[in-house]
Amino acid sequence: MSTTQENAIRFNLESARDRAQHRADQMRLMLLELVLLWEQGKIPRAHSEEAAVVNEKFETARRLLEDL
C-alpha cells in the first residue's frame, strides 16, 4: 500500500471519529436539555402507565448524564 493510500485511510478514519464524537456531543446536549425541561416541569407528567415508563426513562437519562 502506498503512503498516499495510507494517508487517505488515516484521514477517513479520523474524519469518521470526529463525526461520531460530534454526534455524541449533540446527543448529550439534547439529553441534558430534555432532562432540564423535565425537571422544570415544562414537559407535563401524566399519571398513567405510559407516564410511569416515561418517568423511568427520564430518571435513567438523568443518571446517565451524571455519569458523563
C-alpha positions as CSV (number, residue, x, y, z in Angstrom):
1,M,0.0,0.0,0.0
2,S,1.4,3.4,-0.9
3,T,1.9,6.3,1.5
4,T,-0.8,8.2,-0.2
5,Q,-3.3,5.4,0.3
6,E,-2.3,5.1,3.9
7,N,-2.8,8.8,4.5
8,A,-6.2,8.7,2.8
9,I,-7.3,5.8,5.0
10,R,-6.0,7.6,8.1
11,F,-7.8,10.8,7.1
12,N,-11.0,8.9,6.5
13,L,-10.8,7.2,9.9
14,E,-10.0,10.4,11.7
15,S,-12.9,12.1,10.0
16,A,-15.3,9.3,10.9
17,R,-14.1,9.5,14.5
18,D,-14.6,13.3,14.6
19,R,-18.1,13.0,13.1
20,A,-19.0,10.3,15.7
21,Q,-17.7,12.5,18.5
22,H,-19.6,15.5,17.3
23,R,-22.8,13.4,17.1
24,A,-22.3,12.0,20.6
25,D,-21.8,15.6,21.9
26,Q,-25.0,16.7,20.2
27,M,-26.9,13.8,21.7
28,R,-25.5,14.6,25.2
29,L,-26.7,18.2,24.9
30,M,-30.2,17.2,23.7
31,L,-30.5,14.7,26.5
32,L,-29.4,17.3,29.0
33,E,-31.9,19.8,27.6
34,L,-34.7,17.2,27.9
35,V,-33.8,16.4,31.5
36,L,-33.7,20.1,32.4
37,L,-37.1,20.7,30.8
38,W,-38.5,17.7,32.6
39,E,-37.1,18.9,35.9
40,Q,-38.5,22.4,35.4
41,G,-42.0,20.9,34.8
42,K,-42.1,22.1,31.2
43,I,-42.8,18.6,30.0
44,P,-46.1,17.5,31.5
45,R,-46.1,14.5,33.8
46,A,-49.1,12.3,33.4
47,H,-50.3,9.6,35.8
48,S,-50.9,6.7,33.5
49,E,-48.9,3.5,33.0
50,E,-47.2,5.1,30.0
51,A,-46.2,8.0,32.1
52,A,-44.5,5.7,34.5
53,V,-42.4,4.3,31.7
54,V,-41.5,7.8,30.6
55,N,-40.7,8.8,34.1
56,E,-38.3,5.9,34.4
57,K,-36.6,6.8,31.1
58,F,-36.0,10.3,32.3
59,E,-34.6,9.1,35.6
60,T,-32.3,6.8,33.6
61,A,-31.3,9.7,31.4
62,R,-30.5,11.8,34.4
63,R,-28.3,9.1,35.9
64,L,-26.5,8.7,32.5
65,L,-25.8,12.4,32.4
66,E,-24.4,12.3,36.0
67,D,-22.0,9.5,34.8
68,L,-20.8,11.6,31.8
